[in-house]
Amino acid sequence: MMIVTQILTTEHQLILKVLNLLKKSREELENGRMISGLFYEKAMNFCSEFADQFHHFKEEFLLFGLLSYKKKGALDSVMGTLRYQHESCRHCIAKIRQALNKYEENDEMAITLLLESLAVYVSLLRRHIYLEDQIFFPMAEKALSIDEKKSLAEQFANEENRNDLKGSVFERNQIIADELVQMMKFR
């Protein structure tokens, strides 16, 4: 059985793949090379649906909820920071989507908002993933019993099944990430 933090770190690797593409797209845009609005729309759908709704739900409501109860508030400050970072990422996604409304019209304000929001989103989410993978998840592993890990793994599987409309959520989003790679190659 894969431990719950391994599931989350595997999902982080897929999220980092998309973050790397967003960073590359931002560098291209900084140098005057426009990236397809469709690329950004598809990337924001991935970030919103996979990273935020699917992945962050498992962290915030399942893992953090159990740890908050078990540790009687001892980790609430750390989890509060991680939740704040999730919320900041949601705000960035909203700003990127707002910029896309005028981006393909070559509106310089929209391009500026896109550049700014991409920089914050990529930097913040990379830092967030580092903190979780290197600091928070090892603490969580030590704090959880084998039964609690099994219970969380079952809840994670239930969440996967609840979202499983057309195959595995992870596999479906892996395909989307691969499509984004192809879009960056052939622009």
ChimeraX attribute file (.defattr): number of C-alpha atoms within 10 A of each C-alpha:
attribute: neighborCount
match mode: 1-to-1
recipient: residues
	/A:1	6
	/A:2	9
	/A:3	13
	/A:4	24
	/A:5	21
	/A:6	13
	/A:7	13
	/A:8	19
	/A:9	17
	/A:10	13
	/A:11	18
	/A:12	20
	/A:13	12
	/A:14	17
	/A:15	22
	/A:16	16
	/A:17	15
	/A:18	23
	/A:19	21
	/A:20	14
	/A:21	19
	/A:22	22
	/A:23	17
	/A:24	13
	/A:25	21
	/A:26	23
	/A:27	14
	/A:28	13
	/A:29	16
	/A:30	13
	/A:31	9
	/A:32	9
	/A:33	12
	/A:34	16
	/A:35	17
	/A:36	14
	/A:37	14
	/A:38	13
	/A:39	20
	/A:40	18
	/A:41	14
	/A:42	15
	/A:43	21
	/A:44	20
	/A:45	17
	/A:46	21
	/A:47	21
	/A:48	18
	/A:49	15
	/A:50	21
	/A:51	22
	/A:52	19
	/A:53	13
	/A:54	19
	/A:55	22
	/A:56	20
	/A:57	16
	/A:58	20
	/A:59	21
	/A:60	16
	/A:61	10
	/A:62	17
	/A:63	24
	/A:64	21
	/A:65	14
	/A:66	16
	/A:67	19
	/A:68	15
	/A:69	12
	/A:70	13
	/A:71	12
	/A:72	10
	/A:73	12
	/A:74	12
	/A:75	17
	/A:76	17
	/A:77	11
	/A:78	15
	/A:79	21
	/A:80	13
	/A:81	12
	/A:82	21
	/A:83	18
	/A:84	12
	/A:85	17
	/A:86	19
	/A:87	14
	/A:88	16
	/A:89	23
	/A:90	18
	/A:91	14
	/A:92	23
	/A:93	22
	/A:94	15
	/A:95	18
	/A:96	24
	/A:97	20
	/A:98	14
	/A:99	21
	/A:100	20
	/A:101	12
	/A:102	15
	/A:103	22
	/A:104	15
	/A:105	10
	/A:106	10
	/A:107	13
	/A:108	12
	/A:109	12
	/A:110	21
	/A:111	22
	/A:112	15
	/A:113	19
	/A:114	24
	/A:115	20
	/A:116	15
	/A:117	22
	/A:118	21
	/A:119	16
	/A:120	15
	/A:121	24
	/A:122	21
	/A:123	13
	/A:124	17
	/A:125	20
	/A:126	16
	/A:127	13
	/A:128	17
	/A:129	19
	/A:130	14
	/A:131	14
	/A:132	21
	/A:133	17
	/A:134	11
	/A:135	11
	/A:136	17
	/A:137	18
	/A:138	12
	/A:139	13
	/A:140	18
	/A:141	15
	/A:142	8
	/A:143	14
	/A:144	17
	/A:145	11
	/A:146	11
	/A:147	9
	/A:148	15
	/A:149	20
	/A:150	16
	/A:151	14
	/A:152	20
	/A:153	20
	/A:154	13
	/A:155	16
	/A:156	22
	/A:157	12
	/A:158	12
	/A:159	17
	/A:160	18
	/A:161	13
	/A:162	10
	/A:163	13
	/A:164	13
	/A:165	10
	/A:166	8
	/A:167	11
	/A:168	13
	/A:169	18
	/A:170	17
	/A:171	11
	/A:172	15
	/A:173	20
	/A:174	19
	/A:175	11
	/A:176	17
	/A:177	21
	/A:178	13
	/A:179	15
	/A:180	21
	/A:181	16
	/A:182	12
	/A:183	15
	/A:184	15
	/A:185	8
	/A:186	6
	/A:187	10
